[in-house]
Amino acid sequence: MESSTFWIFGALFFCSFLWLALITLICLARFNSVEDQIQEKAEPKALERARAVAEGAADRVDAATVELRKFKEGIHAEMQRFYGIMRRNEKTLERQAVAEQSSDEEETPDEIPASAFQKPSKEEEMSRAELRALARSRGHRI
């Protein structure tokens, strides 16, 4: 039973191969005849114009490909930059979380109230002459 199945599929495959080969030969013969007719009937100027148009189109496609490649590389570079920024931000957040956990109860205040400062008394204030003399004694020119 298996050998008969093999022969049936082999025959079908062979027939399909012959059929496709025949179709390919017919298409090639028609293509060659059309190409010959174009060569015979077409004017040389028209062929040159068609060739110029085709080369121009190929140049435009090449230029567009180069532009797209540059754009793609630019996008890739921007994405790498963005990922770098995001990684730095994540590391900074991790460091801040660790710093907040390890900080003592006493933190440096953001603002110092004005009541914490005391004005110097009149006795502690120095006159301008005394300040100049002090500066001269320390080597400053006044």
C-alpha positions in Angstrom: 0.0 0.0 0.0 2.8 2.4 0.8 4.6 1.7 -2.4 1.5 2.5 -4.5 1.1 5.8 -2.6 4.7 6.7 -3.3 4.3 6.0 -7.0 1.0 8.0 -7.2 2.6 11.0 -5.5 5.7 10.7 -7.6 3.7 10.6 -10.8 1.7 13.7 -9.7 4.9 15.5 -8.8 6.5 14.7 -12.2 3.4 15.8 -14.1 3.3 19.1 -12.1 7.0 19.6 -12.8 6.4 19.0 -16.6 3.4 21.3 -16.6 5.3 24.2 -14.9 8.3 23.7 -17.2 6.1 23.9 -20.2 4.4 27.1 -18.9 7.8 28.6 -18.2 9.1 27.9 -21.7 6.0 29.4 -23.2 6.3 32.6 -21.1 10.0 32.9 -21.9 9.3 32.6 -25.7 6.6 35.3 -25.5 8.9 37.5 -23.5 11.7 37.2 -26.0 9.3 37.9 -28.9 7.9 41.0 -27.1 11.5 42.2 -26.4 12.4 41.7 -30.0 9.4 43.7 -31.1 10.3 46.5 -28.7 13.8 46.6 -30.1 12.6 46.7 -33.7 9.7 49.2 -33.3 10.9 51.5 -30.6 12.9 54.6 -31.5 16.4 55.0 -30.1 15.4 58.4 -28.5 12.4 56.8 -26.8 14.6 54.0 -25.4 17.2 56.5 -24.2 14.4 58.5 -22.4 13.1 55.3 -20.9 16.6 54.4 -19.7 17.1 57.9 -18.3 13.8 57.7 -16.5 14.6 54.3 -15.1 18.1 55.5 -13.9 16.6 58.6 -12.3 14.0 56.5 -10.5 16.8 54.2 -9.3 18.8 57.2 -8.1 15.8 58.6 -6.2 15.2 55.2 -4.6 18.9 55.1 -3.5 18.7 58.6 -2.1 15.5 57.8 -0.2 17.1 54.7 1.1 20.1 56.7 2.4 17.8 59.2 4.0 15.8 56.5 5.7 18.9 54.8 7.0 20.1 58.2 8.4 16.7 58.7 10.0 16.7 55.2 11.5 20.2 55.7 12.9 19.1 59.1 14.4 16.1 57.5 16.0 18.3 54.7 17.3 20.7 57.2 18.8 17.9 59.2 20.4 16.4 56.0 21.9 19.8 55.1 23.3 20.1 58.5 24.8 16.6 58.3 26.3 17.4 54.8 27.8 20.6 56.3 29.3 18.6 59.1 30.9 16.0 56.7 32.2 18.7 54.4 33.7 20.4 57.4 35.4 17.0 58.5 36.8 16.3 55.0 38.1 19.7 54.9 39.8 19.2 58.3 41.3 15.8 57.2 42.7 17.4 54.1 44.1 20.1 56.2 45.8 17.6 58.6 47.2 15.5 55.7 48.6 18.6 54.3 50.2 19.6 57.7 51.6 16.1 58.3 53.0 16.2 54.9 54.8 19.6 55.4 56.2 19.2 59.0 57.3 18.9 59.7 61.0 16.0 61.3 62.6 17.8 64.6 62.6 17.9 66.0 59.2 19.2 69.2 57.9 16.3 71.6 57.7 15.4 73.2 54.3 14.9 76.6 56.0 16.3 78.1 59.1 13.9 80.4 61.0 14.9 84.0 61.5 14.3 83.6 65.2 17.4 81.4 65.4 19.6 84.4 64.7 20.4 87.0 67.3 21.6 90.5 66.5 24.9 91.4 67.9 24.7 93.8 70.8 26.0 97.4 70.5 29.0 96.4 72.6 30.1 93.7 70.1 29.8 96.0 67.1 33.1 97.4 65.8 33.5 100.8 64.3 34.8 101.3 60.7 38.2 102.5 62.0 38.5 99.3 64.1 37.5 97.2 61.1 40.1 98.9 58.9 42.8 98.5 61.5 41.9 94.8 61.8 42.1 94.3 58.0 45.5 96.1 57.8 46.8 93.8 60.6 45.8 90.8 58.5 47.6 92.1 55.4 44.8 93.6 53.4 45.2 97.0 51.6 42.7 99.6 52.5 
